[in-house]
Amino acid sequence: MPKCDATVKNEENLNVQNGNKDLSFHGLLDKFASKEVDLEYARAPSKRQHLIPTTSSSISANQCTSQTKKKRKRVRGYAPPSQYAHLSPVPDRLGPNLICIFVGLNPGVATAKHGHMFANPTNLFWPLMSESGCVSRRVTCIDDESLPQNWDLGITNLVSRPTAEQSELSQEEMVAGTPSLEAKLIAHSPEIVCIVGKGIWESIYKFKTGRKLISSEFTFGFQSDYGFDFASANSKSSKIVSKPKIFVIPSTSGRVAAYSRAMKSELWAQLGNEIQLVRRSRQENVRESAS
């Protein structure tokens, strides 16, 4: 005898209450409907990804990725002279009637080992000089000895002792190097002094003024109205005081990445133009004297 609707509904409720796993006809339809919902989410990757919980494997992968990132190199602290006593200082490259003297901070380890200025292959000094017009051909560190004779250019340093990094020199040591540097510049009386590194100019400024150079008071390139006399020399033939032009460029060390290659090249080109003007002027004076 067929069951009435009320009887069927009561049996289904009883099955649910008793935990009976034998699903009714209506239960099968409910299960089928739930599977349709699952298929809908399967067709929608964005929804499916949103529902996927973070697993331990995904966390470990992120941790591995972060561990492979390059760590910032540790900055070295002050190194006493005894630490690099086995390295010899590099002689200055100077001579008479120089147009420009380049002032570096101090010899690096590669420079001291090779016996040539700015010898580290990562240093941009020689590539930038070659491109700038300061010289007429490509030059490298082995050309440092011929700079005075061939191009009327010289090189010296603020501090003579070698170290691996600038941080291994003390601030007091850098400031104290100013009088010796100034004496060399006065003795050779160049028309231009190129400071290769802002830190060198800051040390000179500190020695001359007794205070720190404020960033707002400084721009790279030719310095003007800096408030003190530096490397001025009295002419031997007259009472005229010769005061060199001061030109400051960023350090060419490969460790200094704060300034772009394009920015450095632009400053070097400006310096190269000035050196060429002086060189042409000297050549014209020689021709006039000979005629």
C-alpha positions, 0 to 999 in steps of 0.5 A: 500500500502506498505511503502518504507524504507525511509518512515518507517525511517522518521516516526521512527525519527518523533516518537522519536522527538515527545516523542511518547512512542509507540515504533516501531518494531525496537525500541523493538529490541533495548530494547531487546538488552539492556536487554541482556546486563543487563543479562550479568552483572547479571551473572558477580558478580564482574562487578555488585559489581563494579557498585553498589554505596555506600549507606548510610546503608553501611556507617553506618555499617562501622561506627558501626564496628569502634565504637565497636573496643576496645579503648586504656586505658587512661594512668593515670597521677601523683597521690600524696601520699594522693590519696592512703593514705588508702592503707598500704605499703607491708613489704619487704620479706628479710632475711640473706644469700640471693642468689637473691633479686628481686626488684619491682617498687612499690606495686600495689593496689591489692598487698597493699589490700592483703598484699602480693607481686605481688598479682594481678592475671594478674601479671606474677611474680609468674607463671614465677618464678615457671617455671624458676627453681628459686624454686622447686615447684609452688608458688603464692603470699601467698608464699612471706613470706617463700621465704627467709627461703625456697629458699634464695630469697627476694623481695623489691621495689624501691618505698614503696608507693602503686599506681594503675599504674607506671605513678602515680609515678613521675620520680624524686620519682623513682630516689630518691628511689635509695639510700634507695634501695641500703642501703637494698641491701648492708645490705643483700649482695645478690649474685644476684639482679634481677631488675623486670622492665627496668624503675627501672634500668633506675632510678638507672642509672640516680641517679648514672650517672646523665644522661638518659640510652640510649637504645643502651647501654642496653640489658636485662639479666646480666648487665656488664660495666655499669660504676658505683658501685652499692650495693657493700658491704665490707665483715665483715671478710675480706677486700674483696668487694662483688659486686652482679650480676645485672640481669634485666628482663621486668616488669611482670605487666599485663599492660606491653605487649611489650614483649612476654611471650616466651621472658620473660620465656627465661630470667627467665630460664637464671636467674633460672640456675644461682640461681641453680648454686649458690644453689648447690655451697652452698650445696657442701660447707656445705657438705665439711664443715661437712665432 
